[in-house]
Amino acid sequence: MYPPELVKPMREELTAVGFSELLSATDVESALAKSGTTLVVVNSICGCAAANARPGVRYSLANENTPDQLVTVFAGVDVESTTAARDRMLPFPPSSPSIALFKDGELVHMIERHHIEGRPAELIAENLKGAYDAHCA
């Protein structure tokens, strides 16, 4: 578990652009039970989350089509909600950071850590924009 003051700015990078934090398994199930599209970001304290994932997610929102709902869980901090979110991302193995797009509660697009590490934020954003155009239009 990381100290709250350490992860606060990392959380705020997403909440400042409209993400809601999911803190329990019930929060995750409630969010994914809604109709429409939901982007779930498994946030992380690692460098690739800071340099690639969070900026890529933020850049991706500058698109004509965007998800109806933006939510996040924080790996290593929000254990219950992260586990519940990862359970919904099967068959993909747990990774953080990771980014998943759901449509009507079904996983339709997944970006795992190995797709994030070493890739520029702009490339991650373009990947997500393509998913938004396919599923959020």
C-alpha positions as CSV (number, residue, x, y, z in Angstrom):
1,M,0.0,0.0,0.0
2,Y,1.3,3.4,-1.0
3,P,0.9,6.5,1.2
4,P,-2.1,8.6,0.1
5,E,0.0,11.7,-0.2
6,L,2.2,9.9,-2.7
7,V,-0.6,8.8,-5.0
8,K,-2.8,11.9,-4.7
9,P,-1.2,13.7,-7.7
10,M,-1.3,10.6,-9.8
11,R,-5.0,10.1,-9.1
12,E,-5.6,13.8,-9.8
13,E,-4.1,13.5,-13.3
14,L,-7.2,11.5,-14.2
15,T,-9.9,12.9,-11.9
16,A,-9.0,16.4,-13.2
17,V,-10.1,15.4,-16.7
18,G,-13.4,13.7,-15.6
19,F,-12.5,10.3,-14.3
20,S,-14.4,8.9,-11.3
21,E,-12.5,6.7,-8.8
22,L,-13.9,3.3,-8.1
23,L,-13.0,2.3,-4.6
24,S,-14.9,-1.0,-4.1
25,A,-15.9,-4.1,-6.1
26,T,-19.5,-2.7,-5.9
27,D,-18.4,0.5,-7.5
28,V,-16.8,-1.5,-10.4
29,E,-19.9,-3.6,-10.9
30,S,-22.2,-0.6,-10.8
31,A,-20.1,1.3,-13.3
32,L,-19.9,-1.7,-15.7
33,A,-23.6,-2.4,-15.4
34,K,-24.4,0.9,-17.1
35,S,-25.3,0.9,-20.8
36,G,-22.9,2.6,-23.2
37,T,-19.2,2.7,-23.1
38,T,-16.9,2.8,-20.1
39,L,-13.1,3.4,-20.1
40,V,-11.4,1.8,-17.2
41,V,-7.9,2.8,-16.4
42,V,-5.9,0.7,-14.0
43,N,-3.6,3.5,-12.7
44,S,-0.2,2.8,-11.3
45,I,2.7,4.4,-9.5
46,C,5.2,3.2,-12.1
47,G,7.1,5.3,-14.5
48,C,5.3,4.0,-17.6
49,A,2.0,5.1,-16.1
50,A,3.4,8.6,-15.5
51,A,5.1,9.0,-18.9
52,N,2.9,7.0,-21.2
53,A,-0.5,5.8,-19.8
54,R,-2.0,8.8,-18.0
55,P,-0.9,11.3,-20.7
56,G,-2.0,9.0,-23.5
57,V,-5.4,8.6,-21.9
58,R,-5.7,12.4,-21.4
59,Y,-4.7,13.0,-25.1
60,S,-7.2,10.4,-26.3
61,L,-10.1,12.4,-25.0
62,A,-9.4,15.1,-27.6
63,N,-11.5,13.1,-30.1
64,E,-14.9,13.4,-31.6
65,N,-16.0,10.1,-30.1
66,T,-15.3,9.4,-26.5
67,P,-16.5,6.9,-23.9
68,D,-19.8,7.7,-22.0
69,Q,-18.1,7.0,-18.7
70,L,-14.5,7.4,-17.5
71,V,-13.4,5.5,-14.4
72,T,-10.2,4.5,-12.7
73,V,-8.8,2.1,-10.1
74,F,-5.4,2.4,-8.5
75,A,-3.3,-0.8,-8.4
76,G,-1.5,-1.3,-5.1
77,V,-3.8,1.1,-3.4
78,D,-7.5,0.3,-4.2
79,V,-7.0,-3.5,-3.9
80,E,-10.7,-4.5,-3.9
81,S,-11.7,-2.4,-6.9
82,T,-8.6,-3.2,-8.8
83,T,-9.2,-6.9,-8.3
84,A,-12.8,-6.6,-9.4
85,A,-11.8,-4.5,-12.5
86,R,-9.2,-7.1,-13.5
87,D,-11.7,-9.9,-13.1
88,R,-13.8,-8.2,-15.7
89,M,-10.7,-7.9,-18.0
90,L,-10.2,-11.6,-18.3
91,P,-8.8,-13.4,-20.3
92,F,-6.1,-10.7,-20.1
93,P,-3.7,-11.2,-17.2
94,P,-3.5,-8.6,-14.5
95,S,-1.2,-5.7,-15.5
96,S,-0.7,-2.2,-14.3
97,P,-1.1,0.2,-15.8
98,S,-3.7,-1.0,-18.2
99,I,-6.6,0.5,-20.1
100,A,-9.8,-1.3,-21.0
101,L,-12.9,-0.1,-23.0
102,F,-16.2,-1.8,-22.2
103,K,-19.4,-1.5,-24.2
104,D,-22.6,-2.4,-22.4
105,G,-20.5,-4.2,-19.8
106,E,-18.5,-6.3,-22.3
107,L,-14.8,-5.8,-22.8
108,V,-14.2,-4.6,-26.4
109,H,-10.6,-3.2,-26.3
110,M,-7.6,-3.8,-24.1
111,I,-4.2,-2.1,-23.7
112,E,-1.9,-4.1,-21.5
113,R,1.2,-2.9,-19.8
114,H,3.4,-4.3,-22.5
115,H,1.6,-2.1,-25.0
116,I,2.3,0.9,-22.8
117,E,5.9,0.5,-21.8
118,G,8.3,2.2,-24.1
119,R,5.6,3.6,-26.3
120,P,4.9,7.3,-26.5
121,A,1.7,8.7,-25.0
122,E,0.7,10.0,-28.5
123,L,0.7,6.4,-29.8
124,I,-1.4,5.2,-26.9
125,A,-3.8,8.1,-27.6
126,E,-4.1,7.1,-31.2
127,N,-4.8,3.5,-30.3
128,L,-7.6,4.6,-27.9
129,K,-9.0,7.1,-30.4
130,G,-9.4,4.2,-32.9
131,A,-11.2,2.2,-30.3
132,Y,-13.5,5.1,-29.5
133,D,-14.3,5.6,-33.1
134,A,-15.1,1.9,-33.5
135,H,-17.2,1.5,-30.3
136,C,-18.3,5.0,-29.0
137,A,-19.7,6.5,-32.2
